[in-house]
């Protein structure tokens, strides 16, 4: 009897093992079918330095067919979109806030990635200021090859206008993908250097982490370091706004001198990665690509949608995967965050203009830079915080609480600057400058 039971148990165990083995084989076959569908046999052999997206598209048509749609104009969202317009005309306060800097002459809403190089070549800022080739780092697909030919420092310090005729492509597949394996990769030295300085080995990053890192090659705050104008991320003390300013303040860096107040100013660029890093989505492991390049179905194959755009144009795929509310409710949530942030931005602008007026009045009354030193430092600090949120392309959505905190500090610092200047006016026996509304 005991022998019979053991026999049945053995037969059952063998059956379970065989079933598991067959299931594993079927899963493996299905996986290979999926991989074959997503990454088919190469139609063309691609060189390691191939930049033309149309050539990549012959091997990866699903990705290419959505990537080329970044050329399309989807129109405007309440605070962005792909319709170009002058931000200086829409928000004239920017002209005074950036007085003496090229951005006060030309600042437009961004278009899709297809236009990254076109818009860079057309902006008046490259005529107003002799910008370094470092600006091409993110705007031109040829940048990595030129860096390899010229060397990192030589590439950076060469004037942009000296190399612009060698640049013909905006964002390319090669910026983010290995042409042989399609694995995500980093191709821009500035981010690689910044991660290395923080002790991060990006080659060990998970694929999910890489779905953010490839975006962080460009969507970050940066500056040009030293005479060689080396493209650098100011992360030596951290990536929050106070850490970034501490980096700049540690050696007195400035982007320009404000034309009205004489303050040594800092210009924020587009710190999407830094702001996102403080938000709930980053803490939850959500990558940039999850929202801006969500997975989509093409037949039975799941691929990333390479039509990079605002999630507001694709709410169900971008947000609806995790948030099961209706599209209307999701849109309302975004609207509340962005409307709140926009309101704080405008209050910050009003406070800064009032501070500028007070400092200018104090100077006109005879106040020296030494007397105004504290007010000028507060002007610098407040403006950077306003600019950090204004130039970041989510109108606070990437991290609503952090955006509100930063703008609250901006308003407070601007009002402090105004009070300091007015105190000096009083000491000089002059009436106070009129407070901003």
C-alpha positions as CSV (number, residue, x, y, z in Angstrom):
1,X,0.0,0.0,0.0
2,X,2.8,2.4,1.0
3,X,4.7,1.6,-2.2
4,X,1.6,2.4,-4.3
5,X,1.2,5.8,-2.6
6,X,4.8,6.6,-3.2
7,X,4.4,5.6,-6.9
8,X,1.4,7.9,-7.3
9,X,3.2,10.7,-5.6
10,X,6.2,10.3,-7.9
11,X,4.0,10.2,-11.0
12,X,2.2,13.3,-9.8
13,X,5.5,15.1,-9.1
14,X,6.8,14.2,-12.6
15,X,3.6,15.4,-14.1
16,X,3.9,18.7,-12.3
17,X,7.5,19.1,-13.4
18,X,6.6,18.3,-17.1
19,X,3.7,20.7,-17.0
20,X,5.9,23.5,-15.6
21,X,8.5,22.7,-18.2
22,X,6.0,22.8,-21.1
23,X,4.5,26.1,-19.7
24,X,8.0,27.6,-19.5
25,X,8.7,26.6,-23.1
26,X,5.4,28.1,-24.2
27,X,6.1,31.3,-22.3
28,X,9.6,31.5,-23.8
29,X,8.2,30.9,-27.3
30,X,5.6,33.6,-26.8
31,X,8.3,36.0,-25.4
32,X,10.5,35.3,-28.4
33,X,7.6,36.0,-30.7
34,X,6.9,39.3,-28.9
35,X,10.6,40.2,-29.1
36,X,10.7,39.2,-32.8
37,X,7.7,41.4,-33.5
38,X,9.1,44.3,-31.6
39,X,12.7,43.9,-32.8
40,X,12.4,42.2,-36.2
41,X,15.2,40.9,-38.4
42,X,17.2,43.9,-39.6
43,X,16.0,45.2,-42.9
44,X,19.2,47.3,-43.2
45,X,22.5,47.1,-41.5
46,X,23.1,50.3,-39.5
47,X,26.4,51.9,-38.8
48,X,27.3,52.7,-35.2
49,X,27.2,56.4,-36.0
50,X,23.9,56.3,-38.0
51,X,21.8,59.4,-37.2
52,X,19.1,59.4,-39.8
53,X,15.8,58.4,-38.1
54,X,14.4,57.2,-41.4
55,X,17.2,54.6,-41.6
56,X,16.4,53.4,-38.1
57,X,12.8,53.4,-39.1
58,X,13.3,50.6,-41.6
59,X,14.3,48.3,-38.7
60,X,12.0,49.8,-36.1
61,X,8.9,51.0,-37.9
62,X,6.6,51.0,-34.9
63,X,8.8,53.4,-33.0
64,X,9.6,55.5,-36.0
65,X,6.0,56.0,-37.1
66,X,5.2,57.6,-33.8
67,X,8.5,59.5,-33.5
68,X,8.0,61.4,-36.7
69,X,4.8,62.8,-35.3
70,X,6.8,65.1,-33.1
71,X,6.8,67.4,-36.2
72,X,3.0,67.8,-35.8
73,X,1.5,70.9,-34.2
74,X,-1.0,69.7,-31.6
75,X,-1.9,73.2,-30.6
76,X,-1.9,74.7,-27.1
77,X,-2.6,73.3,-23.7
78,X,-3.6,75.9,-21.0
79,X,0.1,76.4,-20.1
80,X,2.1,74.8,-23.0
81,X,1.6,72.6,-26.0
82,X,3.4,72.7,-29.4
83,X,2.1,76.0,-30.8
84,X,4.9,78.5,-30.8
85,X,4.2,81.9,-29.4
86,X,6.1,84.7,-27.8
87,X,6.2,84.4,-24.0
88,X,7.4,87.9,-23.8
89,X,4.3,89.2,-25.4
90,X,2.1,87.0,-23.2
91,X,4.0,87.7,-20.0
92,X,5.6,91.2,-20.4
93,X,6.9,91.1,-16.9
94,X,9.7,88.8,-18.2
95,X,11.2,91.7,-20.1
96,X,12.1,93.5,-16.9
97,X,12.8,90.4,-14.9
98,X,15.5,89.5,-17.4
99,X,16.6,93.1,-18.2
100,X,20.0,93.1,-19.8
101,X,19.9,89.4,-20.8
102,X,19.2,87.9,-24.2
103,X,16.0,86.2,-22.9
104,X,14.4,89.6,-22.5
105,X,14.6,90.0,-26.3
106,X,13.5,86.5,-27.5
107,X,11.7,83.8,-25.5
108,X,9.2,81.5,-27.2
109,X,7.1,78.4,-26.3
110,X,8.9,75.2,-27.3
111,X,7.7,73.1,-30.2
112,X,8.1,69.3,-30.6
113,X,11.5,67.5,-30.5
114,X,11.6,67.5,-34.3
115,X,12.3,71.3,-34.1
116,X,15.0,71.1,-31.5
117,X,17.7,72.3,-33.8
118,X,15.5,74.4,-36.1
119,X,14.4,76.6,-33.2
120,X,17.9,76.8,-31.8
121,X,19.2,78.2,-35.1
122,X,16.3,80.6,-35.5
123,X,16.3,82.2,-32.0
124,X,17.5,85.7,-31.9
125,X,19.5,84.8,-28.8
126,X,22.3,83.3,-31.0
127,X,22.6,86.6,-32.8
128,X,22.4,88.8,-29.6
129,X,25.0,86.8,-27.8
130,X,27.8,84.7,-29.2
131,X,26.6,81.5,-27.6
132,X,29.0,78.5,-27.3
133,X,28.6,75.3,-29.2
134,X,27.7,73.8,-25.8
135,X,24.2,74.9,-26.7
136,X,24.2,72.3,-29.5
137,X,24.7,69.5,-26.9
138,X,20.9,68.9,-26.7
139,X,19.7,70.6,-29.9
140,X,21.7,68.6,-32.5
141,X,21.9,64.9,-33.2
142,X,25.4,65.4,-34.5
143,X,26.7,66.6,-31.1
144,X,28.1,63.3,-29.8
145,X,30.1,62.8,-33.1
146,X,31.5,66.3,-33.0
147,X,32.4,65.8,-29.3
148,X,34.3,62.7,-30.3
149,X,36.1,64.5,-33.1
150,X,36.9,67.8,-31.3
151,X,37.1,66.7,-27.7
152,X,34.7,67.8,-25.0
153,X,36.3,71.1,-24.0
154,X,37.1,72.2,-27.6
155,X,33.5,71.4,-28.6
156,X,32.1,73.4,-25.7
157,X,34.1,76.6,-26.2
158,X,33.8,76.8,-30.0
159,X,31.2,79.5,-30.9
160,X,27.8,78.0,-31.9
161,X,27.8,80.0,-35.1
162,X,31.1,78.5,-36.1
163,X,29.7,75.0,-36.2
164,X,26.0,75.5,-37.0
165,X,26.5,74.7,-40.7
166,X,27.6,71.2,-39.6
167,X,24.4,70.6,-37.7
168,X,21.4,69.3,-39.6
169,X,19.4,67.1,-37.3
170,X,17.4,67.7,-34.1
171,X,16.6,64.8,-31.8
172,X,17.5,61.4,-33.2
173,X,17.1,57.8,-32.2
174,X,20.8,57.6,-31.6
175,X,20.5,60.1,-28.8
176,X,18.9,57.5,-26.5
177,X,19.4,54.0,-28.2
178,X,22.2,51.7,-29.1
179,X,21.7,50.9,-32.8
180,X,22.5,47.2,-32.4
181,X,20.5,46.3,-29.4
182,X,18.1,49.3,-29.0
183,X,19.1,49.4,-25.4
184,X,18.8,52.8,-23.7
185,X,22.1,54.6,-23.4
186,X,23.5,57.9,-22.4
187,X,25.3,59.9,-25.1
188,X,25.8,63.3,-23.5
189,X,28.9,63.8,-21.3
190,X,27.4,66.5,-19.1
191,X,25.0,64.1,-17.4
192,X,27.5,61.2,-17.4
193,X,30.0,63.6,-15.6
194,X,27.3,64.8,-13.1
195,X,26.2,61.2,-12.2
196,X,29.8,60.1,-11.8
197,X,30.4,63.1,-9.5
198,X,27.4,61.9,-7.4
199,X,28.8,58.3,-7.3
200,X,26.2,56.9,-9.6
201,X,27.2,54.3,-12.3
202,X,24.5,54.7,-14.9
203,X,25.6,51.5,-16.7
204,X,24.2,49.6,-13.7
205,X,20.8,51.5,-13.8
206,X,17.6,49.6,-14.3
207,X,15.7,50.0,-17.5
208,X,13.1,52.0,-15.6
209,X,15.8,54.3,-14.3
210,X,17.1,54.7,-17.8
211,X,13.6,55.7,-19.0
212,X,14.3,58.9,-16.9
213,X,18.1,59.3,-17.3
214,X,17.9,59.6,-21.1
215,X,15.6,62.5,-20.7
216,X,17.8,64.0,-18.0
217,X,20.5,64.4,-20.6
218,X,18.8,67.6,-21.6
219,X,15.8,68.5,-19.4
220,X,17.9,69.9,-16.6
221,X,19.4,73.1,-15.2
222,X,22.9,73.7,-16.5
223,X,25.5,76.4,-17.0
224,X,28.8,77.0,-18.9
225,X,31.8,76.6,-16.5
226,X,34.9,78.7,-17.0
227,X,36.6,80.1,-20.0
228,X,36.0,76.9,-22.0
229,X,32.3,77.2,-21.4
230,X,32.1,73.5,-20.3
231,X,28.5,72.4,-20.1
232,X,28.0,71.5,-16.4
233,X,25.1,70.6,-14.1
234,X,25.3,72.5,-10.8
235,X,24.6,69.4,-8.6
236,X,27.7,69.4,-6.4
237,X,25.6,70.1,-3.3
238,X,22.3,68.5,-4.4
239,X,19.5,69.1,-6.9
240,X,17.0,71.2,-5.0
241,X,16.9,74.9,-5.7
242,X,18.8,75.9,-2.5
243,X,21.5,73.3,-3.3
244,X,21.8,74.7,-6.8
245,X,22.1,78.3,-5.6
246,X,24.7,77.2,-3.0
247,X,26.7,75.7,-5.8
248,X,26.7,78.9,-7.7
249,X,27.2,81.1,-4.7
250,X,30.2,79.1,-3.6
251,X,32.3,80.8,-6.2
252,X,30.2,83.9,-7.1
253,X,29.0,82.6,-10.5
254,X,26.6,84.9,-12.4
255,X,24.9,84.6,-15.8
256,X,24.5,88.3,-16.3
257,X,24.2,91.6,-14.4
258,X,20.7,92.9,-14.1
259,X,20.4,96.1,-16.3
260,X,18.2,98.0,-13.8
261,X,19.4,96.9,-10.3
262,X,23.0,95.8,-11.0
263,X,22.4,92.5,-9.2
264,X,24.5,89.5,-10.3
265,X,21.8,87.2,-11.7
266,X,21.3,83.5,-12.4
267,X,19.2,82.2,-15.3
268,X,17.5,78.9,-14.8
269,X,17.1,76.8,-17.9
270,X,14.5,73.9,-17.9
271,X,15.0,71.9,-14.7
272,X,12.3,69.3,-15.3
273,X,14.5,66.5,-13.9
274,X,15.3,68.4,-10.7
275,X,11.7,69.3,-10.0
276,X,10.4,65.9,-10.9
277,X,12.9,64.3,-8.5
278,X,11.1,65.9,-5.6
279,X,7.7,64.7,-6.6
280,X,5.4,61.8,-5.8
281,X,5.8,60.2,-9.2
282,X,9.6,60.0,-8.8
283,X,9.2,58.5,-5.3
284,X,6.8,56.0,-6.7
285,X,9.2,54.8,-9.4
286,X,7.3,56.5,-12.3
287,X,9.7,57.4,-15.1
288,X,9.5,60.4,-17.5
289,X,8.7,57.9,-20.3
290,X,5.8,56.4,-18.4
291,X,3.9,59.7,-18.8
292,X,5.4,61.3,-22.0
293,X,6.1,58.1,-23.9
294,X,3.5,55.6,-22.4
295,X,3.3,52.0,-23.6
296,X,0.9,51.4,-26.4
297,X,-0.4,48.4,-28.3
298,X,0.4,47.9,-31.9
299,X,-1.4,44.7,-32.7
300,X,-0.2,42.2,-30.1
301,X,3.0,44.1,-29.4
302,X,3.6,46.6,-26.6
303,X,5.9,49.4,-27.5
304,X,6.7,52.9,-26.2
305,X,4.9,55.7,-27.9
306,X,7.7,57.8,-29.3
307,X,5.4,60.7,-30.1
308,X,6.7,62.7,-27.2
309,X,4.1,65.2,-26.0
310,X,2.2,66.5,-23.1
311,X,0.2,63.8,-21.3
312,X,-2.8,66.2,-21.6
313,X,-3.0,65.0,-25.2
314,X,-3.0,61.4,-24.2
315,X,-4.5,61.2,-20.8
316,X,-5.9,57.6,-20.9
317,X,-2.6,56.0,-21.9
318,X,-0.4,58.4,-19.8
319,X,-2.4,58.8,-16.6
320,X,-5.2,56.2,-16.8
321,X,-2.9,53.3,-16.5
322,X,-2.5,54.1,-12.7
323,X,-5.3,56.5,-12.0
324,X,-8.7,54.9,-12.7
325,X,-10.7,58.2,-12.6
326,X,-12.4,59.6,-15.6
327,X,-10.5,61.6,-18.2
328,X,-12.5,64.6,-17.1
329,X,-11.5,64.3,-13.5
330,X,-7.8,63.7,-14.4
331,X,-7.8,66.8,-16.6
332,X,-9.4,68.8,-13.7
333,X,-6.7,67.6,-11.3
334,X,-3.9,68.8,-13.6
335,X,-5.8,72.1,-14.1
336,X,-6.0,72.8,-10.4
337,X,-2.3,72.2,-9.9
338,X,-1.3,74.3,-12.9
339,X,-3.7,77.2,-12.1
340,X,-2.4,77.3,-8.6
341,X,1.2,77.4,-9.7
342,X,0.5,80.0,-12.4
343,X,-1.1,82.2,-9.7
344,X,1.9,81.9,-7.5
345,X,4.2,82.7,-10.4
346,X,2.4,85.9,-11.2
347,X,2.5,86.9,-7.5
348,X,6.2,86.2,-7.5
349,X,6.6,88.4,-10.6
350,X,4.7,91.3,-9.0
351,X,6.9,91.0,-5.9
352,X,10.1,91.0,-8.0
353,X,9.0,94.0,-10.0
354,X,8.3,95.9,-6.7
355,X,11.7,94.9,-5.5
356,X,13.3,96.1,-8.7
357,X,11.5,99.4,-8.4
358,X,12.6,99.9,-4.8
359,X,16.2,99.1,-5.6
360,X,16.2,101.4,-8.6
361,X,14.7,104.2,-6.5
362,X,17.3,103.7,-3.8
363,X,20.1,103.9,-6.4
364,X,18.6,107.1,-7.9
365,X,18.6,108.5,-4.4
366,X,22.4,107.8,-4.1
367,X,22.5,104.4,-2.4
368,X,25.7,102.5,-3.1
369,X,26.0,98.8,-4.0
370,X,27.5,98.2,-0.6
371,X,24.4,99.7,1.1
372,X,22.2,97.6,-1.2
373,X,24.2,94.4,-1.0
374,X,21.6,92.5,1.0
375,X,18.8,93.7,-1.3
376,X,20.7,92.7,-4.4
377,X,21.4,89.2,-3.0
378,X,17.7,88.8,-2.2
379,X,16.9,90.0,-5.7
380,X,19.2,87.3,-7.2
381,X,17.8,84.6,-4.9
382,X,14.2,85.5,-5.5
383,X,14.6,85.7,-9.3
384,X,16.3,82.3,-9.5
385,X,13.4,80.7,-7.6
386,X,10.8,82.3,-9.8
387,X,12.8,81.4,-12.9
388,X,13.3,77.8,-11.7
389,X,9.5,77.2,-11.8
390,X,8.7,79.5,-14.7
391,X,11.3,77.8,-17.0
392,X,10.4,74.3,-15.9
393,X,7.9,73.0,-18.4
394,X,5.2,71.5,-16.3
395,X,3.8,74.6,-14.5
396,X,4.3,72.9,-11.2
397,X,2.8,69.5,-12.1
398,X,6.0,67.5,-11.8
399,X,6.1,68.4,-8.1
400,X,3.2,70.6,-6.9
401,X,4.3,71.0,-3.3
402,X,7.9,71.8,-4.2
403,X,6.8,74.3,-6.8
404,X,4.6,76.1,-4.2
405,X,7.5,76.0,-1.7
406,X,10.0,77.5,-4.1
407,X,7.6,80.2,-5.2
408,X,6.7,81.1,-1.6
409,X,10.4,81.6,-1.0
410,X,10.6,83.7,-4.1
411,X,7.8,86.0,-3.0
412,X,9.2,86.3,0.5
413,X,12.7,87.1,-0.7
414,X,11.4,89.7,-3.2
415,X,9.4,91.4,-0.5
416,X,12.4,91.4,1.8
417,X,14.5,93.0,-1.0
418,X,11.8,95.6,-1.4
419,X,11.8,96.4,2.4
420,X,15.6,96.6,2.5
421,X,15.7,99.1,-0.3
422,X,12.9,101.1,1.2
423,X,14.7,101.2,4.5
424,X,17.7,102.7,2.8
425,X,15.5,105.2,1.0
426,X,14.1,106.2,4.4
427,X,17.7,106.6,5.8
428,X,18.4,108.9,2.8
429,X,15.3,110.9,3.6
430,X,13.5,109.8,0.5
431,X,9.9,108.5,0.2
432,X,9.4,104.8,-0.2
433,X,9.1,103.3,-3.7
434,X,5.5,102.4,-4.5
435,X,4.8,98.8,-3.5
436,X,3.8,96.3,-6.2
437,X,0.2,95.2,-6.4
